[in-house]
Amino acid sequence: MTRTRFAPSPNGPLHLGHAYAALVAHDTARERGGRFILRIEDIDGERSRTEFVEEFLCDLEWLGLAWDGEAVFQSHRLASYTAAGDRLRAMGLLYPCTCTRAEIAAAARETGPDGPVYPGTCRHRETDPAHAAWRLDVGAAMALAGPLDWVDETAGLQIATPQVFGDVVLLRKDLPASYHLAATLDDATDGITLVTRGMDLFAASHVHRLLQALLDLPVPTWLHHPLLVEANGRKLAKRRGAPSLGDRRRAGEDGRAIARALRAGVLPAGISFSQGVHQAP
């Protein structure tokens, strides 16, 4: 049975880009007779605010979307992130790192999907683990895992190349886990068989496929969809003041009509789908 999920972070209100992502996950599950899971990714420290969670529930209902079962919360799963980190440390695949972003930017010799690629500065030096993030030694991990591939329903078979990110952080100094580790573990816990998300996270799937191999997790299929972008090509973002679903809901707009328009590819003026192609849910 197909199982999808929508996994917003309660660090700001939802906007049309989130609505489209939720529609893709919801409609794909319903069309295939599957289940649609709502997961709240609420481990972003002080940025996670409980008042946004109720807003999210109201917004999804306003759009006409129904999820299966109760919403699940990352904050209830912290022990699983710790256990996975301990397991990877025991395998000799994690090392502590105290480098700042400025130090990484100054030392980096190449740029990857997330910006300057970490050059491995702390990989072979003594570092106080009590004040460090923990990075995955991607070279050693790939040597252990061997060749890996994964499948995107639109792009087809992909050969996993997580090394383009360098040694990614899995356990952060300020948070229980990085997005890479938490999302991968949670998708396995939630039994997700089809990971639907925006094209901006396409490259992250290379890292997630490696983590699945290292931690003996099931391997889903992926479906990366276009993003909603502004006229300048930047994706809609809460931090740039994209109109919130909550404000539109309180103003009396018809959420189900908005959902129908998104499904049909009809967008407000100044907003378009990335890549110039609309791929309907």
C-alpha positions as MATLAB code, in Angstrom:
seq = 'MTRTRFAPSPNGPLHLGHAYAALVAHDTARERGGRFILRIEDIDGERSRTEFVEEFLCDLEWLGLAWDGEAVFQSHRLASYTAAGDRLRAMGLLYPCTCTRAEIAAAARETGPDGPVYPGTCRHRETDPAHAAWRLDVGAAMALAGPLDWVDETAGLQIATPQVFGDVVLLRKDLPASYHLAATLDDATDGITLVTRGMDLFAASHVHRLLQALLDLPVPTWLHHPLLVEANGRKLAKRRGAPSLGDRRRAGEDGRAIARALRAGVLPAGISFSQGVHQAP';
ca = [
       0.000    0.000    0.000;
       1.253    3.462   -0.887;
       2.002    5.668    2.115;
       2.921    9.321    1.657;
       3.494   12.146    4.119;
       3.360   15.909    4.426;
       5.912   17.099    6.981;
       5.853   20.846    7.719;
       7.998   22.555   10.347;
       6.108   24.823   12.785;
       8.544   27.719   12.489;
       6.189   29.888   10.453;
       2.819   29.798    8.675;
       2.073   27.680    5.625;
       1.809   29.304    2.176;
       0.749   28.203   -1.315;
       3.983   26.277   -1.839;
       3.180   24.145    1.199;
      -0.393   23.725   -0.017;
       0.863   22.339   -3.316;
       3.261   19.941   -1.575;
       0.444   18.707    0.679;
      -1.839   18.231   -2.334;
       0.757   16.154   -4.178;
       1.228   13.853   -1.185;
      -2.491   13.657   -0.360;
      -3.790   13.154   -3.890;
      -1.140   10.598   -4.829;
      -2.027    8.482   -1.810;
      -5.758    8.737   -2.459;
      -5.439    7.934   -6.174;
      -3.532    4.759   -5.288;
      -5.795    3.659   -2.468;
      -3.091    4.437    0.077;
      -2.621    6.437    3.252;
      -1.576   10.040    3.803;
       0.400   10.815    6.973;
       0.824   14.212    8.627;
       4.135   14.638   10.439;
       5.107   17.767   12.337;
       8.879   18.329   12.201;
       9.137   20.249   15.464;
      12.727   19.853   16.630;
      14.027   23.192   15.361;
      14.757   24.561   18.817;
      13.122   27.841   19.768;
      11.983   28.389   16.186;
       9.385   25.612   16.577;
       6.201   27.127   17.987;
       3.232   25.086   19.132;
       0.707   27.693   17.997;
       1.571   26.987   14.376;
       0.587   23.327   14.714;
      -3.104   24.112   15.222;
      -2.862   26.554   12.314;
      -1.504   23.767   10.104;
      -4.398   21.476   10.981;
      -6.945   24.179   10.215;
      -5.205   25.076    6.946;
      -5.214   21.496    5.672;
      -8.861   21.007    6.582;
      -9.676   24.316    4.855;
      -8.008   22.971    1.700;
     -10.206   19.870    1.941;
      -7.391   17.498    2.880;
      -7.740   14.715    5.434;
      -4.845   12.734    6.859;
      -4.958    9.184    8.182;
      -4.596    8.681   11.913;
      -3.302   11.305   14.304;
      -0.522   13.688   13.393;
       2.901   12.437   14.493;
       5.635   14.640   15.999;
       9.394   14.477   15.627;
       9.785   15.753   19.188;
       8.412   12.402   20.394;
      11.200   10.509   18.608;
      14.388   12.008   19.999;
      15.553    8.664   21.387;
      15.567    7.150   17.899;
      17.893    9.876   16.625;
      20.267    9.333   19.551;
      20.243    5.571   18.982;
      21.016    5.972   15.281;
      23.878    8.343   16.085;
      25.285    5.886   18.625;
      25.085    3.095   16.070;
      26.917    5.092   13.405;
      29.564    6.149   15.937;
      30.086    2.506   16.900;
      30.617    1.748   13.212;
      33.372    4.379   13.129;
      31.456    6.550   10.660;
      30.901    9.730   12.688;
      33.446   12.263   13.909;
      33.053   15.472   15.939;
      33.471   18.834   14.236;
      33.744   22.316   15.746;
      34.258   24.266   12.510;
      32.145   27.391   12.042;
      30.383   28.239    8.811;
      32.885   31.012    8.183;
      35.797   28.600    8.625;
      34.196   26.105    6.261;
      33.535   28.768    3.633;
      37.149   29.937    3.855;
      38.606   26.426    3.588;
      36.179   24.863    1.090;
      37.572   24.013   -2.328;
      34.267   23.251   -4.032;
      30.561   24.005   -3.827;
      27.835   21.409   -3.420;
      24.031   21.411   -3.268;
      24.051   23.064    0.172;
      26.855   25.528   -0.503;
      30.574   25.216    0.379;
      31.554   21.553    0.703;
      33.117   20.742    4.053;
      36.776   19.859    3.386;
      37.128   17.338    6.232;
      39.113   19.613    8.532;
      38.152   17.787   11.746;
      38.152   14.277   10.315;
      41.570   13.351   11.696;
      42.151   15.823   14.519;
      41.397   15.816   18.224;
      38.117   17.651   18.897;
      36.093   18.066   22.083;
      32.904   16.101   21.344;
      30.984   17.903   24.090;
      30.915   21.088   22.008;
      30.799   19.605   18.536;
      28.476   18.575   15.778;
      28.898   15.044   14.456;
      29.623   14.533   10.776;
      29.273   11.430    8.654;
      32.506   10.282    7.033;
      30.866    9.873    3.645;
      33.895    8.273    1.985;
      34.124    5.576    4.647;
      30.350    5.124    4.623;
      30.260    4.640    0.843;
      33.126    2.153    1.039;
      31.116    0.167    3.569;
      27.758    0.423    1.811;
      28.998   -0.137   -1.734;
      27.230    1.139   -4.880;
      23.695    2.354   -4.234;
      20.810    3.515   -6.367;
      17.344    4.927   -5.861;
      14.310    5.689   -8.013;
      12.421    8.911   -8.600;
       9.064    8.376  -10.320;
       9.717   11.272  -12.709;
      13.496   11.208  -13.172;
      13.910    7.427  -13.086;
      16.847    5.409  -11.735;
      19.529    7.424   -9.926;
      23.006    6.337   -8.837;
      23.603    7.574   -5.299;
      26.360   10.184   -5.098;
      26.163   11.590   -1.549;
      29.803   12.634   -1.740;
      28.713   15.809   -3.571;
      27.644   17.112   -0.141;
      30.915   16.295    1.582;
      30.769   14.999    5.158;
      27.273   16.099    6.191;
      26.275   16.902    9.770;
      23.923   14.297   11.243;
      23.890   15.354   14.908;
      23.893   19.095   15.430;
      25.269   21.058   18.382;
      22.038   22.993   18.831;
      19.390   20.449   17.784;
      18.763   16.710   18.319;
      19.437   15.774   14.693;
      19.912   17.196   11.225;
      17.176   17.110    8.613;
      19.025   14.304    6.806;
      19.001   11.938    9.768;
      15.613   12.834   11.271;
      13.653   12.718    8.007;
      15.238    9.421    6.944;
      14.516    7.734   10.258;
      10.989    9.141   10.452;
      10.074    8.020    6.943;
      11.073    4.491    7.944;
       9.164    4.698   11.251;
       6.061    5.985    9.457;
       6.241    3.263    6.819;
       6.485    5.797    3.987;
       6.730    4.036    0.633;
       6.646    7.151   -1.569;
       8.519   10.282   -0.458;
       6.961   13.279   -2.202;
       8.782   16.593   -1.850;
      10.018   19.590   -3.808;
      12.755   19.498   -6.411;
      14.948   21.587   -4.095;
      15.458   18.431   -2.019;
      16.262   16.128   -4.941;
      19.986   16.009   -4.145;
      19.301   15.275   -0.461;
      17.895   11.904   -1.485;
      21.434   10.743   -2.309;
      22.384   11.206    1.356;
      19.167    9.632    2.594;
      19.720    6.559    0.435;
      23.152    6.103    2.029;
      21.711    6.416    5.530;
      19.066    3.811    4.691;
      21.806    1.389    3.671;
      23.919    2.038    6.774;
      20.978    1.722    9.199;
      19.225   -1.192    7.457;
      16.123    0.871    6.707;
      13.546    0.161    3.996;
      14.040    2.034    0.739;
      11.057    4.031   -0.553;
      10.503    5.459   -4.011;
      10.735    9.239   -4.398;
       8.617   11.734   -6.305;
      10.145   15.198   -6.512;
       7.707   17.798   -7.748;
       8.121   21.368   -9.048;
       8.187   24.276   -6.633;
       6.062   27.390   -6.693;
       8.401   30.289   -7.436;
       8.226   34.074   -7.551;
       8.804   36.098  -10.697;
      12.528   36.294   -9.893;
      12.734   32.491   -9.755;
      13.066   32.199   -5.986;
      10.797   29.699   -4.288;
       8.024   30.971   -2.044;
       9.340   31.323    1.477;
       7.903   32.176    4.873;
      10.896   34.374    5.670;
      10.216   36.532    2.605;
       6.606   37.111    3.536;
       4.779   34.767    1.178;
       1.030   35.229    1.941;
      -0.006   32.662    4.512;
      -2.815   30.166    4.134;
      -4.053   31.183    7.567;
      -4.484   34.818    6.548;
      -6.330   33.788    3.399;
      -8.534   31.436    5.401;
      -9.415   34.116    7.943;
     -10.140   36.561    5.112;
     -12.909   34.240    3.937;
     -11.257   32.788    0.819;
     -12.429   29.372   -0.382;
      -9.698   26.874    0.454;
     -11.167   24.096   -1.670;
     -11.280   26.456   -4.656;
      -7.611   27.257   -4.085;
      -6.856   23.528   -3.982;
      -8.730   22.981   -7.253;
      -6.777   25.804   -8.886;
      -3.448   24.353   -7.729;
      -4.413   20.946   -9.058;
      -5.235   22.541  -12.420;
      -1.979   24.505  -12.470;
      -3.746   27.861  -12.178;
      -1.565   30.157  -10.071;
      -1.853   33.760   -8.882;
      -0.135   36.463  -10.917;
       3.606   36.566  -10.327;
       3.845   32.928   -9.256;
       4.794   30.001  -11.486;
       6.023   26.425  -11.287;
       9.765   25.919  -11.290;
      11.436   24.476  -14.387;
       8.652   25.985  -16.508;
       6.737   22.705  -16.361;
       3.660   21.911  -14.321;
       3.461   18.288  -13.284;
       0.005   17.648  -11.886;
      -0.400   15.555   -8.743;
];
